[in-house]
Amino acid sequence: MIPFLSLKEVTGLHAAEIQEAVKRVVESGWYLQGAENERFEADYAAFIGSKYCVGCANGLDALIWIFRAYIELGVMKLGDEVIVPANTYIATILSITENGLKPVLVEPKLETLEIDQELIEAAITSKTRAVCIVHLYGRNAYTDKIGEICRKYRLKLVEDNAQAHGCTCAGGRRTGSIGDAAGHSFYPGKNLGALGDGGAVTTNDPELAKAVRTLANYGSSAKYVFKYTGRNSRLDEIQAVVLDVKLKHLEADNAHRQKVAAMYYEGIHNPLITLPERLPDAQNVYHLFPILCTKRDELRAYLKENGVETLIHYPIPPHKQECYAAAEWNRPKLKLPVTEYIADHELSIPIGPTIKADDVGLIIEKINSFH
Ligand SMILES: *Cc1c(COP(=O)(O)O)cnc(C)c1O
């Protein structure tokens, strides 16, 4: 069986270094808010190209804190609108609704699977305060036009960079440093993954960074002084040290993913299957390798029979989820055919920093023999 992703192998790639670093923390007697967090935050900010990085408990919290900080700073208020792609992981939408803001779902392009820049302007109202782009599947979603729209209408540009650590936009800037703030997830399966949960916010805005840091630490502005009603949402020292080790290898790990993707692009030829438009490698770190198939469920079963594990990202789009069935912004007339098409036809095939060329060749062979 070729697994979708073996986390055991991923950790195994850098096991000795990770063990060594973890041992150092275990023996230090200091487990939260210490030197390891500071080091990782500095290293990750430098890597992304942002002035500030604030570690927090997970990627969902990172995004929640960005919007909450904008509310606390008076930039946004309850009921304001955030434009966001309709085809994203639920966490992007949760971070908006959790703050009493209203998601305005915009369709992606079927060719790129990323938000359609041509549909953003029409979605803007007097209540719009931000555009939240998602670099879904590890692909850069930023375009100059999106930047221009945000400047023209004075909207904050928030990036969900949970799947795209190390990716760059066409201009060469790293995703996560392009907008006003970015949320990052270090969930184990992500390109930069911890051995548990972790997340971070990057930004060049000192006020925003300070508010996020305060919110993620009970809302505490000084010891036993509470400025906001925050929560305990911190990155611990063990995860910080693991992430700092893995950050050094991230570009090599991403390069392996890009090599695998090149094999898929060159090798997959099946009239039932469409691949997303290929971007230059610098603009795609291939967190996932999504394909579209007219007989997706049959293909998935066929690959399983032939020893290839696949996943669907994502089978039910946010606007079809039970949790949002009664949401005021989720009107029954909300028609999102492209998003629904992707949910019904997308299949993610194995990709990662450890998959072997022989296995990739076998997957290609099986995909091509499907009819
Ligand atoms: C993983 C993910 C998140 C949430 O990150 P967690 O660390 O799992 O909370 C947010 N957005 C996207 C697009 C993700 O893939």
The ligand as an ORCA input file, in Angstrom:
! r2SCAN-3c Opt
* xyz 0 1
  C      -4.880     23.240      8.318
  C      -5.609     24.461      7.880
  C      -6.061     25.435      8.782
  C      -6.108     25.216     10.265
  O      -4.944     24.866     10.860
  P      -4.927     23.975     12.203
  O      -3.534     24.122     12.682
  O      -5.283     22.599     11.814
  O      -5.910     24.595     13.133
  C      -6.581     26.605      8.283
  N      -6.717     26.809      6.962
  C      -6.335     25.887      6.058
  C      -6.494     26.185      4.600
  C      -5.783     24.683      6.487
  O      -5.428     23.766      5.581
*
